[in-house]
């Protein structure tokens, strides 16, 4: 789009620059402001009309928001014009509100003003806003932010007399040489720098050196892309110094090592900008862990009570003595007899603990390491509780960290009154296995329709059972669930390779599947016993310690509400 006469220009903000608090302005965050005009203000003091210096026309570019600024005829505007023209003021910033962000990324906002500032507070972007909350959700923040880029503004367009040459026409469909240059990789830019330095040396202009900007992109003191001289402040390398670095690079084979060797001598700073570290594709580190997608479903299905001490009472009327009797004349009438059972389950504390060195918390800026630790603790605690409820924690009875199975009772090992243990004749003939499971459905006394929890191998092999013609009998989960008499099938990796020794026969039985409606299993926790987090600073070891724990009980509360399918090893 064509721009009218303006006094100076510069980047109001740039994309993909990490702020000091870890936030990043993303591409097109202010796209909605493209082409609009906003006030040009002194130091964001927009509460006084005398601080209005003029206006700025905004242009959204692929690397940020560019501002074409014009001063008004007020005394403040004239004074600011002189300051910019003289090079006393070189920085711009913006005032924005209606911010939206996802995690650390600022995705949207509305620019309300552009300000001349004494100095950008950060060589990169800085959002001076403490009310935006970190998180992975996409959220809208009804607040304000001042965003600094630290980019130097261009004063080339300040002229005291208007002429046709002062008009700037910018075609969005055509890239300038400078814009093309910005698309080069750092390695390609280094080659260009060397070529330009050699060309300058051949012309006898050794005074013109390479300037290192605060933004990580090297520039010549003479603007080779616009054809005009501009004065830029910063560390300057002479041609001789630059050629010394190149000669050392040829010897060592590393341009980075050559620059580092002369950094102190030549006053080169911001080495991390000159040679940036590799960038991660995602904000947070990727977890290498067990498959835990099943955990949330199990915990959501389990019944939860607001009290931790749970009592179950049953009267077993299956005994022969509990039957009604026929009366024989002149004989005594006998009472029926049935067995009553009572079980009380009390709470137990389960916890996970972690610690971090305070120095690590300070040094790690790529992601929120504290949030990562909290996520890790909750994931581990949930998985431990879900596994303890289904099959136990797997630790030996002698292990001091074993979760007491009298407090959180595993369904797999529960007594026959609550969990019926069905012995299957095979663990490899899945056609026979499905039929035997279907025949045991009459033993199920639990609530509603149960769920079939098993391993991935068993589930897959059941789906691939074939008839005598080689056609699959169960082409979908729905048809297989109907055959098994369950509502759905859930794969749980924790069930793989699990076996126990029976107490009555001392035989080894391999676990194949558990059928249950987890509504009949109860987690009970008193007020204060729910999952809670704690953190504390250890001043002696300079460490932050994090604890997450719960105090609860867990047990089946309905008789014969679970069926355990096992194969007895020979």
CORMOBEL-V806593 format. One record per run of one state. SS is the DSSP state (h for helix, s for strand, l for the rest). FROM is the first residue (numbers start at 1). LEN is the number of residues. If there is no record, write none. Layout:
# CORMOBEL-V806593
((SS | FROM | LEN) (SS | FROM | LEN))
This chain:
# CORMOBEL-V806593
((l | 1 | 1) (s | 2 | 2) (l | 4 | 4) (s | 8 | 7) (l | 15 | 3) (s | 18 | 1) (l | 19 | 5) (s | 24 | 2) (l | 26 | 5) (h | 31 | 3) (l | 34 | 3) (s | 37 | 6) (l | 43 | 6) (h | 49 | 3) (s | 52 | 10) (l | 62 | 2) (s | 64 | 8) (l | 72 | 3) (h | 75 | 12) (l | 87 | 4) (s | 91 | 12) (l | 103 | 2) (s | 105 | 13) (l | 118 | 8) (s | 126 | 2) (l | 128 | 10) (s | 138 | 15) (l | 153 | 1) (s | 154 | 1) (l | 155 | 9) (h | 164 | 3) (l | 167 | 1) (s | 168 | 2) (l | 170 | 7) (h | 177 | 6) (l | 183 | 3) (h | 186 | 17) (l | 203 | 7) (s | 210 | 3) (l | 213 | 5) (s | 218 | 3) (l | 221 | 1) (s | 222 | 2) (l | 224 | 4) (s | 228 | 2) (l | 230 | 6) (s | 236 | 2) (l | 238 | 1) (h | 239 | 14) (l | 253 | 2) (h | 255 | 12) (l | 267 | 4) (h | 271 | 4) (l | 275 | 18) (h | 293 | 9) (l | 302 | 1) (s | 303 | 3) (l | 306 | 4) (s | 310 | 7) (l | 317 | 3) (h | 320 | 3) (l | 323 | 16) (s | 339 | 7) (l | 346 | 2) (s | 348 | 10) (h | 358 | 6) (l | 364 | 5) (h | 369 | 22) (l | 391 | 17) (s | 408 | 1) (l | 409 | 10) (s | 419 | 6) (l | 425 | 5) (h | 430 | 10) (l | 440 | 1) (h | 441 | 3) (l | 444 | 7) (s | 451 | 4) (l | 455 | 1) (h | 456 | 8) (l | 464 | 2) (s | 466 | 1) (l | 467 | 5) (s | 472 | 1) (l | 473 | 4) (h | 477 | 8) (l | 485 | 4) (s | 489 | 3) (l | 492 | 1) (h | 493 | 3) (l | 496 | 3) (s | 499 | 3) (l | 502 | 6) (s | 508 | 9) (l | 517 | 1) (h | 518 | 3) (s | 521 | 4) (l | 525 | 7) (s | 532 | 7) (l | 539 | 4) (s | 543 | 14) (l | 557 | 5) (s | 562 | 7) (l | 569 | 2))
